[in-house]
Amino acid sequence: MTNFAFADHPVANTLALTCEAANLVRVSSVDDARRASEAAGNQGIPLLVLGDGSNLVLPPRLNAMVLQVADESIEIVEEGAHDVLLRVGAGKNWHELVETCLKRGWFGLENLALIPGRVGAAPVQNIGAYGRELDAFVVAVHGYDCADDAERSLDAEACEFAYRESIFKNHLRDRFVILAVDFRLSKSPQLHCEYPALRARMDSGAYPETPEGVFRAVVDQRRQRLPDPARQPNVGSFFKNPLVDAELATELQERYSDLPCFPQSDARVKLSAAWLIDRCGLRGESLGGAMVSEQHALVLENRANATQADVLALAKRIKECVLDTFSVELQEEPRIL
Ligand SMILES: Cc1cc2nc3c(=O)[nH]c(=O)nc-3n(C[C@H](O)[C@H](O)[C@H](O)COP(=O)(O)OP(=O)(O)OC[C@H]3O[C@@H](n4cnc5c(N)ncnc54)[C@H](O)[C@@H]3O)c2cc1C
């Protein structure tokens, strides 16, 4: 049921930036989304679909119709001997979905445990962690296209998934309200433990080589490595791992023998943004209320009532330093509004 709130409304976000929206609406259906889109049009303000704000750097005020999806349902669309096809409401908490699937014996999502946010946001940046990305499981994304005033379903290919990318971040940004996502999960364990930090944990002997073991290892690794947004407000990785051409990677490796390099299938090489920032000596660097996390160089924290301007100024300083030192351009991962 659409519930229009015409007073300023605080917008929750894990970086704990103070932000008020002109309007905020909770929707569950195509009809709700259509009504919200019409209301935004009538008021001459843009529509902005948000989840938990764990990948956003928000301004103090959003003169927009902020829309959040309320549907948290999980429906079995198809069940066979080997796999299951689920339709999950975009409002479902991501980690709760991972936990539920594991309990029900639907495997695959374990490596993506404890990523903050809602199911509806997961396809937007094709969430990924510990060697797995969402696109391995997505069959279709369903929603409402405000620009065409049409209900639409996109199959995985149409979503144009890539590393932290999709069509929802590009062509369909701010016009497509994701209402539900279909996932195909296996009924037999599918372990993917090649990612070095995960492999090291599994090899410690503390975790069984089972989906539950991988889930626990990922949760423990994340709790140890990443600052908890509830205590140190942050948006996770602030920069994408840069993809550079092989020539530059070789040149850098000659200068820095410990530079982590991950060759990609397209002949480019992925570098570790955290390593580059760390090597610039920026861990603990602060500007206004924003600080480069002491725990993880890729994370920017709100330490003391930081503003969006503080966070962006610190990000700019980091980008300049990495560019000057390594000739590598970093790109922000969260959306700057
Ligand atoms: C501590 C921490 C760790 C993190 N670790 C990871 C990680 O390991 N891997 C990773 O990939 N990300 C990670 N993130 C980033 C973040 O959790 C993900 O991007 C998540 O999917 C964002 O979900 P959200 O509901 O908070 O979306 P929001 O931040 O509210 O929105 C993100 C984007 O999605 C759009 N959007 C949201 N919902 C919808 C919808 N229903 N329809 C259309 N568009 C929508 C918004 O417009 C916005 O552009 C981390 C963040 C934190 C704070």
The ligand as a Tripos MOL2 file, in Angstrom:
@<TRIPOS>MOLECULE
LIG
   53    58     1     0     0
SMALL
NO_CHARGES

@<TRIPOS>ATOM
      1 C1         30.2520   -2.8740    5.7350 C.3       1 LIG1
      2 C2         29.8690   -3.0050    4.2780 C.ar      1 LIG1
      3 C3         30.3560   -4.0570    3.5370 C.ar      1 LIG1
      4 C4         29.9960   -4.1930    2.1860 C.ar      1 LIG1
      5 N1         30.5000   -5.2450    1.4950 N.ar      1 LIG1
      6 C5         30.1720   -5.4160    0.1950 C.ar      1 LIG1
      7 C6         30.6850   -6.5300   -0.5300 C.ar      1 LIG1
      8 O1         31.3990   -7.3780    0.0030 O.2       1 LIG1
      9 N2         30.3570   -6.6370   -1.8370 N.ar      1 LIG1
     10 C7         29.5290   -5.7320   -2.4520 C.ar      1 LIG1
     11 O2         29.2650   -5.9030   -3.6490 O.2       1 LIG1
     12 N3         29.0370   -4.6780   -1.7910 N.ar      1 LIG1
     13 C8         29.3290   -4.4920   -0.4770 C.ar      1 LIG1
     14 N4         28.8330   -3.4150    0.2040 N.ar      1 LIG1
     15 C9         27.9720   -2.4460   -0.4930 C.3       1 LIG1
     16 C10        26.4350   -2.6590   -0.2900 C.3       1 LIG1
     17 O3         26.2110   -3.4690    0.8110 O.3       1 LIG1
     18 C11        25.7780   -3.2730   -1.5120 C.3       1 LIG1
     19 O4         25.9750   -2.4860   -2.6430 O.3       1 LIG1
     20 C12        24.2560   -3.4650   -1.3100 C.3       1 LIG1
     21 O5         23.7250   -4.2240   -2.3620 O.3       1 LIG1
     22 C13        23.4980   -2.1380   -1.1970 C.3       1 LIG1
     23 O6         22.1930   -2.4090   -0.7230 O.3       1 LIG1
     24 P1         21.2530   -1.2740   -0.1460 P.3       1 LIG1
     25 O7         19.9000   -1.8870    0.0770 O.co2     1 LIG1
     26 O8         21.8620   -0.6400    1.0340 O.co2     1 LIG1
     27 O9         21.1870   -0.2640   -1.3750 O.3       1 LIG1
     28 P2         21.3480    1.3290   -1.3920 P.3       1 LIG1
     29 O10        22.6990    1.6810   -0.8870 O.co2     1 LIG1
     30 O11        20.1910    1.9690   -0.7060 O.co2     1 LIG1
     31 O12        21.2660    1.6290   -2.9490 O.3       1 LIG1
     32 C14        22.3370    1.2860   -3.7950 C.3       1 LIG1
     33 C15        21.9410    1.5440   -5.2530 C.3       1 LIG1
     34 O13        20.9220    0.6450   -5.6520 O.3       1 LIG1
     35 C16        19.7660    1.3630   -6.1170 C.3       1 LIG1
     36 N5         18.6100    0.5860   -5.6160 N.ar      1 LIG1
     37 C17        18.3900    0.1330   -4.3570 C.ar      1 LIG1
     38 N6         17.2590   -0.5820   -4.3100 N.ar      1 LIG1
     39 C18        16.7280   -0.5810   -5.5580 C.ar      1 LIG1
     40 C19        15.5590   -1.1310   -6.1560 C.ar      1 LIG1
     41 N7         14.6690   -1.8740   -5.4620 N.pl3     1 LIG1
     42 N8         15.3340   -0.8910   -7.4690 N.ar      1 LIG1
     43 C20        16.2110   -0.1630   -8.2230 C.ar      1 LIG1
     44 N9         17.3470    0.3790   -7.7220 N.ar      1 LIG1
     45 C21        17.5920    0.1790   -6.4060 C.ar      1 LIG1
     46 C22        19.8750    2.7460   -5.4990 C.3       1 LIG1
     47 O14        19.2190    3.7180   -6.2910 O.3       1 LIG1
     48 C23        21.3770    2.9450   -5.4920 C.3       1 LIG1
     49 O15        21.8080    3.3960   -6.7580 O.3       1 LIG1
     50 C24        29.1480   -3.2460    1.5690 C.ar      1 LIG1
     51 C25        28.6520   -2.1740    2.3310 C.ar      1 LIG1
     52 C26        28.9960   -2.0550    3.6770 C.ar      1 LIG1
     53 C27        28.4320   -0.9320    4.4930 C.3       1 LIG1
@<TRIPOS>BOND
     1     1     2 1
     2     2     3 ar
     3     2    52 ar
     4     3     4 ar
     5     4     5 ar
     6     4    50 ar
     7     5     6 ar
     8     6     7 ar
     9     6    13 1
    10     7     8 2
    11     7     9 ar
    12     9    10 ar
    13    10    11 2
    14    10    12 ar
    15    12    13 ar
    16    13    14 ar
    17    14    15 1
    18    14    50 ar
    19    15    16 1
    20    16    17 1
    21    16    18 1
    22    18    19 1
    23    18    20 1
    24    20    21 1
    25    20    22 1
    26    22    23 1
    27    23    24 1
    28    24    25 2
    29    24    26 1
    30    24    27 1
    31    27    28 1
    32    28    29 2
    33    28    30 1
    34    28    31 1
    35    31    32 1
    36    32    33 1
    37    33    34 1
    38    33    48 1
    39    34    35 1
    40    35    36 1
    41    35    46 1
    42    36    37 ar
    43    36    45 ar
    44    37    38 ar
    45    38    39 ar
    46    39    40 ar
    47    39    45 ar
    48    40    41 1
    49    40    42 ar
    50    42    43 ar
    51    43    44 ar
    52    44    45 ar
    53    46    47 1
    54    46    48 1
    55    48    49 1
    56    50    51 ar
    57    51    52 ar
    58    52    53 1
@<TRIPOS>SUBSTRUCTURE
     1 LIG1         1 GROUP 0 **** ****
